[in-house]
Amino acid sequence: MELKPETVKDALTRLRRAQGQLNGVISMIEEGEDCADVLRQLAAVSKALDRAGFTTVATGMRHCDAARERGEEPPMTETELERLFLALA
């Protein structure tokens, strides 16, 4: 399934935010910041990435459902979508 920026806008926003957070974590490590603070920020990056992935899968599910409703063959099967979802878990 082809991802178009307009269909995954929320995921892109989350990824850009995670990118900024990750840059911050790298800076924190380079500056010798407290381990607990670094790990808290790293957990936030991880959560942001997870949410971007789940948002992308949800977009794919909606796209496939819409194709079925129009009587078209969806670009992915339910099994393929399930595998992608489980890959994030």
KELOBA-707265 format. One line per field, with one value per atom (N, C-alpha, C): residue number from 1; residue in one letter; atom name; x, y, z. Coordinates in nm, 3 decimals, decimal comma, always signed. Each point is the difference from the previous one (the first is absolute). Layout:
# residues N
sedren = [NUM;...]
kemar = [A;...]
gukol = [CA;...]
X = [X;...]
Y = [Y;...]
Z = [Z;...]
//
This chain:
# residues 89
sedren = [1;1;1;2;2;2;3;3;3;4;4;4;5;5;5;6;6;6;7;7;7;8;8;8;9;9;9;10;10;10;11;11;11;12;12;12;13;13;13;14;14;14;15;15;15;16;16;16;17;17;17;18;18;18;19;19;19;20;20;20;21;21;21;22;22;22;23;23;23;24;24;24;25;25;25;26;26;26;27;27;27;28;28;28;29;29;29;30;30;30;31;31;31;32;32;32;33;33;33;34;34;34;35;35;35;36;36;36;37;37;37;38;38;38;39;39;39;40;40;40;41;41;41;42;42;42;43;43;43;44;44;44;45;45;45;46;46;46;47;47;47;48;48;48;49;49;49;50;50;50;51;51;51;52;52;52;53;53;53;54;54;54;55;55;55;56;56;56;57;57;57;58;58;58;59;59;59;60;60;60;61;61;61;62;62;62;63;63;63;64;64;64;65;65;65;66;66;66;67;67;67;68;68;68;69;69;69;70;70;70;71;71;71;72;72;72;73;73;73;74;74;74;75;75;75;76;76;76;77;77;77;78;78;78;79;79;79;80;80;80;81;81;81;82;82;82;83;83;83;84;84;84;85;85;85;86;86;86;87;87;87;88;88;88;89;89;89]
kemar = [M;M;M;E;E;E;L;L;L;K;K;K;P;P;P;E;E;E;T;T;T;V;V;V;K;K;K;D;D;D;A;A;A;L;L;L;T;T;T;R;R;R;L;L;L;R;R;R;R;R;R;A;A;A;Q;Q;Q;G;G;G;Q;Q;Q;L;L;L;N;N;N;G;G;G;V;V;V;I;I;I;S;S;S;M;M;M;I;I;I;E;E;E;E;E;E;G;G;G;E;E;E;D;D;D;C;C;C;A;A;A;D;D;D;V;V;V;L;L;L;R;R;R;Q;Q;Q;L;L;L;A;A;A;A;A;A;V;V;V;S;S;S;K;K;K;A;A;A;L;L;L;D;D;D;R;R;R;A;A;A;G;G;G;F;F;F;T;T;T;T;T;T;V;V;V;A;A;A;T;T;T;G;G;G;M;M;M;R;R;R;H;H;H;C;C;C;D;D;D;A;A;A;A;A;A;R;R;R;E;E;E;R;R;R;G;G;G;E;E;E;E;E;E;P;P;P;P;P;P;M;M;M;T;T;T;E;E;E;T;T;T;E;E;E;L;L;L;E;E;E;R;R;R;L;L;L;F;F;F;L;L;L;A;A;A;L;L;L;A;A;A]
gukol = [N;CA;C;N;CA;C;N;CA;C;N;CA;C;N;CA;C;N;CA;C;N;CA;C;N;CA;C;N;CA;C;N;CA;C;N;CA;C;N;CA;C;N;CA;C;N;CA;C;N;CA;C;N;CA;C;N;CA;C;N;CA;C;N;CA;C;N;CA;C;N;CA;C;N;CA;C;N;CA;C;N;CA;C;N;CA;C;N;CA;C;N;CA;C;N;CA;C;N;CA;C;N;CA;C;N;CA;C;N;CA;C;N;CA;C;N;CA;C;N;CA;C;N;CA;C;N;CA;C;N;CA;C;N;CA;C;N;CA;C;N;CA;C;N;CA;C;N;CA;C;N;CA;C;N;CA;C;N;CA;C;N;CA;C;N;CA;C;N;CA;C;N;CA;C;N;CA;C;N;CA;C;N;CA;C;N;CA;C;N;CA;C;N;CA;C;N;CA;C;N;CA;C;N;CA;C;N;CA;C;N;CA;C;N;CA;C;N;CA;C;N;CA;C;N;CA;C;N;CA;C;N;CA;C;N;CA;C;N;CA;C;N;CA;C;N;CA;C;N;CA;C;N;CA;C;N;CA;C;N;CA;C;N;CA;C;N;CA;C;N;CA;C;N;CA;C;N;CA;C;N;CA;C;N;CA;C;N;CA;C;N;CA;C;N;CA;C;N;CA;C;N;CA;C;N;CA;C;N;CA;C]
X = [+0,084;-0,084;+0,089;-0,029;+0,078;-0,042;+0,099;-0,028;+0,014;-0,104;+0,003;+0,003;+0,081;+0,013;-0,134;-0,095;-0,129;-0,080;+0,026;-0,075;+0,066;+0,126;+0,071;+0,054;-0,073;+0,041;+0,029;-0,090;+0,019;+0,127;+0,024;+0,120;+0,126;-0,004;+0,115;+0,027;-0,107;+0,015;+0,066;-0,045;+0,057;+0,146;+0,032;+0,138;+0,093;-0,049;+0,082;+0,024;-0,103;+0,015;+0,101;-0,010;+0,093;+0,143;+0,014;+0,132;+0,062;-0,079;+0,049;+0,035;-0,084;+0,028;+0,128;+0,018;+0,120;+0,126;-0,009;+0,114;+0,030;-0,106;+0,018;+0,066;-0,039;+0,060;+0,149;+0,032;+0,141;+0,080;-0,056;+0,068;+0,016;-0,104;+0,007;+0,114;+0,014;+0,105;+0,137;+0,011;+0,127;+0,041;-0,098;+0,029;+0,011;-0,016;+0,017;-0,112;-0,122;-0,115;-0,032;-0,087;-0,040;-0,065;+0,039;-0,048;-0,153;-0,060;-0,146;-0,071;+0,052;-0,059;+0,012;+0,116;+0,021;-0,098;-0,014;-0,089;-0,146;-0,041;-0,137;-0,025;+0,096;-0,015;+0,005;+0,083;+0,008;-0,131;-0,063;-0,131;-0,104;+0,008;-0,093;+0,020;+0,124;+0,029;-0,059;+0,022;-0,050;-0,153;-0,065;-0,147;-0,047;+0,068;-0,038;+0,014;+0,106;+0,019;-0,108;-0,031;-0,106;-0,132;-0,034;-0,127;-0,003;+0,112;+0,006;-0,025;+0,057;-0,022;-0,144;-0,059;-0,140;-0,093;+0,032;-0,080;+0,007;+0,118;+0,016;-0,078;+0,004;-0,078;-0,149;-0,045;-0,141;-0,041;+0,087;-0,028;-0,013;+0,087;-0,008;-0,130;-0,043;-0,126;-0,118;+0,000;-0,109;+0,003;+0,119;+0,015;-0,054;+0,033;-0,046;-0,151;-0,054;-0,145;-0,073;+0,053;-0,063;+0,002;+0,109;+0,009;-0,105;-0,014;-0,101;-0,141;-0,028;-0,133;-0,030;+0,104;-0,019;-0,006;+0,015;-0,002;+0,132;+0,107;+0,133;+0,080;+0,104;+0,091;+0,093;+0,002;+0,088;+0,147;+0,088;+0,142;+0,068;-0,060;+0,056;-0,111;+0,035;-0,098;-0,003;-0,104;-0,008;+0,117;+0,043;+0,113;+0,128;+0,021;+0,119;-0,003;-0,117;-0,013;+0,023;-0,051;+0,020;+0,147;+0,072;+0,143;+0,075;-0,036;+0,064;-0,030;-0,123;-0,040;+0,079;+0,007;+0,071;+0,151;+0,053;+0,142;+0,034;-0,099;+0,020;-0,013;-0,068;-0,029;+0,123]
Y = [-0,116;+0,116;+0,124;+0,091;+0,123;+0,100;+0,055;+0,102;+0,137;+0,078;+0,137;+0,093;+0,106;+0,089;+0,048;+0,026;+0,051;-0,105;-0,128;-0,105;-0,042;+0,033;-0,036;+0,125;+0,109;+0,128;-0,011;-0,068;-0,014;-0,079;-0,107;-0,080;+0,083;+0,080;+0,085;+0,102;+0,056;+0,093;-0,069;-0,120;-0,076;-0,035;-0,036;-0,035;+0,121;+0,114;+0,122;+0,036;-0,018;+0,027;-0,099;-0,126;-0,101;+0,031;+0,049;+0,036;+0,109;+0,099;+0,107;-0,053;-0,088;-0,059;-0,082;-0,077;-0,083;+0,087;+0,108;+0,093;+0,053;+0,026;+0,046;-0,105;-0,126;-0,109;-0,012;+0,009;-0,008;+0,112;+0,120;+0,114;-0,023;-0,054;-0,027;-0,096;-0,104;-0,099;+0,064;+0,076;+0,066;+0,099;+0,059;+0,098;-0,064;-0,133;-0,071;+0,022;+0,016;+0,024;-0,125;+0,018;-0,107;-0,116;-0,119;-0,123;-0,010;+0,028;-0,012;+0,097;+0,122;+0,098;-0,046;-0,054;-0,051;-0,113;-0,092;-0,114;+0,043;+0,101;+0,051;+0,057;+0,075;+0,056;-0,108;-0,099;-0,111;-0,078;-0,016;-0,066;+0,082;+0,132;+0,086;-0,016;-0,010;-0,021;-0,133;-0,102;-0,133;+0,000;+0,065;+0,008;+0,076;+0,108;+0,078;-0,084;-0,079;-0,086;-0,108;-0,059;-0,101;+0,058;+0,118;+0,061;+0,036;+0,040;+0,028;-0,128;-0,110;-0,128;-0,045;+0,009;-0,041;+0,091;+0,128;+0,093;-0,037;-0,039;-0,039;-0,127;-0,097;-0,123;+0,033;+0,085;+0,039;+0,068;+0,083;+0,065;-0,105;-0,098;-0,108;-0,078;-0,025;-0,071;+0,079;+0,131;+0,085;+0,002;+0,007;+0,002;-0,130;-0,111;-0,130;-0,014;+0,045;-0,005;+0,084;+0,118;+0,088;-0,065;-0,067;-0,069;-0,110;-0,077;-0,107;+0,057;+0,111;+0,062;+0,049;+0,037;+0,042;-0,119;-0,120;-0,120;-0,028;+0,063;-0,019;-0,099;-0,053;-0,089;+0,087;-0,021;+0,081;-0,030;+0,097;-0,021;-0,102;-0,026;-0,098;-0,086;-0,123;-0,088;+0,027;-0,050;+0,014;-0,069;-0,112;-0,073;+0,083;+0,067;+0,085;+0,116;+0,062;+0,110;-0,049;-0,118;-0,056;-0,024;-0,052;-0,024;+0,131;+0,104;+0,130;+0,053;-0,014;+0,044;-0,075;-0,131;-0,082;+0,025;+0,044;+0,031;+0,118;+0,084;+0,117;-0,035;-0,111;-0,035;-0,054]
Z = [+0,000;+0,000;+0,000;-0,087;-0,011;+0,107;+0,068;+0,102;-0,063;+0,013;-0,049;+0,121;-0,007;+0,116;+0,057;-0,086;+0,050;+0,076;-0,027;+0,069;+0,131;+0,016;+0,123;+0,070;-0,011;+0,057;+0,150;+0,073;+0,144;+0,032;-0,076;+0,023;-0,029;-0,105;-0,031;+0,112;+0,054;+0,111;+0,118;+0,031;+0,112;-0,026;-0,124;-0,033;+0,009;-0,044;+0,011;+0,146;+0,082;+0,143;+0,060;-0,038;+0,051;-0,046;-0,122;-0,051;+0,087;+0,034;+0,088;+0,138;+0,053;+0,131;-0,004;-0,107;-0,011;-0,009;-0,075;-0,004;+0,140;+0,076;+0,137;+0,087;-0,017;+0,078;-0,034;-0,127;-0,041;+0,066;-0,002;+0,064;+0,149;+0,063;+0,144;+0,032;-0,081;+0,023;-0,024;-0,108;-0,031;+0,109;+0,067;+0,105;+0,139;+0,005;+0,126;+0,100;-0,050;+0,087;+0,083;+0,098;+0,092;-0,077;+0,037;-0,064;+0,002;+0,115;+0,013;-0,095;-0,013;-0,091;-0,144;-0,035;-0,136;-0,030;+0,094;-0,021;-0,011;+0,077;-0,011;-0,140;-0,050;-0,134;-0,107;+0,021;-0,095;-0,004;+0,116;+0,006;-0,076;+0,008;-0,073;-0,150;-0,044;-0,142;-0,046;+0,080;-0,034;-0,012;+0,093;-0,002;-0,124;-0,034;-0,118;-0,127;-0,008;-0,117;-0,007;+0,115;+0,004;-0,047;+0,050;-0,037;-0,149;-0,054;-0,144;-0,079;+0,046;-0,068;+0,008;+0,119;+0,016;-0,080;-0,006;-0,079;-0,148;-0,046;-0,140;-0,031;+0,088;-0,020;-0,002;+0,091;+0,004;-0,130;-0,054;-0,128;-0,110;+0,001;-0,098;+0,012;+0,124;+0,021;-0,055;+0,026;-0,053;-0,152;-0,057;-0,145;-0,062;+0,061;-0,051;+0,016;+0,114;+0,021;-0,104;-0,028;-0,099;-0,138;-0,033;-0,130;-0,008;+0,108;+0,001;-0,017;+0,069;-0,009;-0,142;-0,074;-0,139;-0,095;+0,056;-0,082;-0,069;+0,048;-0,057;+0,084;-0,061;+0,072;+0,085;+0,132;+0,085;-0,031;+0,022;-0,030;+0,091;+0,116;+0,093;+0,057;+0,031;+0,063;+0,150;+0,064;+0,145;+0,069;-0,055;+0,056;-0,009;-0,113;-0,015;+0,099;+0,015;+0,096;+0,143;+0,030;+0,134;+0,027;-0,099;+0,017;+0,026;-0,073;+0,021;+0,141;+0,041;+0,135;+0,106;-0,014;+0,098;-0,002;-0,113;-0,007;+0,090;+0,026;+0,087;+0,147;+0,029;+0,140;+0,071]
//
